[in-house]
Amino acid sequence: MVSPPHEAMHRIFQHDPGLFSRVSRLLGIAVPSPAKVTVMPTDLTETSPVERRVDTLLRLESAELDAFLPAIEAQGKQDPAKPASWAYYVSYVWTKYRLPTALLVVCQDHATARWAEQSVSSGPRALPTLTLRPVVIGPHNVPMITDPVEARADLVLATLSAITHAANPDIGAILKALSSALQDVPENLADPVVELTAQGLGNRPAKDLWRNLVAVDLSFYKSWLSEEIREEGREKGRAEGLAGAVLRILEQRGLHVSDEARTRIMSSDDPELLDHWLTRAVTTPSVEEIFESQ
């Protein structure tokens, strides 16, 4: 199954196709900012049953550079079978559209990036025939943007910085700069940044940090992520209120509440279960019996 970080690593280029030109400058490659961008179909399936899909495919055009097609692939780990697939993507796109085609691979760790940068040839050493030389970006060459001013100047590049450095111990500084930069940004611009960042962080601990920053720094913000955080807060508050009510009823009835039972009640975050315990607390002859059949 495709992971959220995988989707974020390439979809960010669909959100802002001009990012390809800005990223190329980080690599010392002169790709002018496009005057026209077309998001191309990613289905490279032939009439045979084999289905092949590139992650993102763009068509970039500018006054300085003829139209060309950058294929963008997100790669989360080393895969010996992938270079052959990439070579197929590039050659097929080149054949289908008759336009120069480039391959950009986006990685989130140094080892995968180093592996992806290697040139791979289709033929034996003496007859290389078709050689694949991907352009790779990742934590080794995407800058860590920790200045809110710099982040505000290019929110999408700052988002890519957060995604590619998701495993960096200093990711907190990047996320703080990004959340600060978003504080006075219109919601329609902030929304994809907030969501792509959350997606790109995956299940890493940094995702919880980002959620907290969105809740605090962007408390006014109404994205699905911020609403989810606030709903969790409301559910937590409801659970705490029910747990307190269960304990008050038991104590008012003169029943002894052991430390173990108190901890079990107060640590529950299930409002439905706590509501059941609350109902039983009114009539139960002993504290332990409210937990029965659960």
Buried (B, 14 or more C-beta within 10 A) or exposed (E): EEBBBBBBBBBBBBBBBBBBBBBBEEEEEEBEBBEEBEEBEBEBEEEEEEEBEBBBBBBBBBEEBEBBBBBBBBBBEEEEEBBEBBBBBBBBBBEBBEBEBBBBBBBBBEEBBBBBBEEBBBEEEEEEEEEBEBBBBBBEBBBBBBBBEBBBEBBBBBBBBBBBBBBBEEBBBBBBBBBBBBBEBEEEEBBBBBBBBBBBBBEBEBBEBBBEBBBEBBEEBEBEBBEBBBEEEEEEEBBBEBBEBBBEBBBEEEBEEEEEBBEBBBEBEEBEBBBBBBEBBEEBEEBEEBBEEE
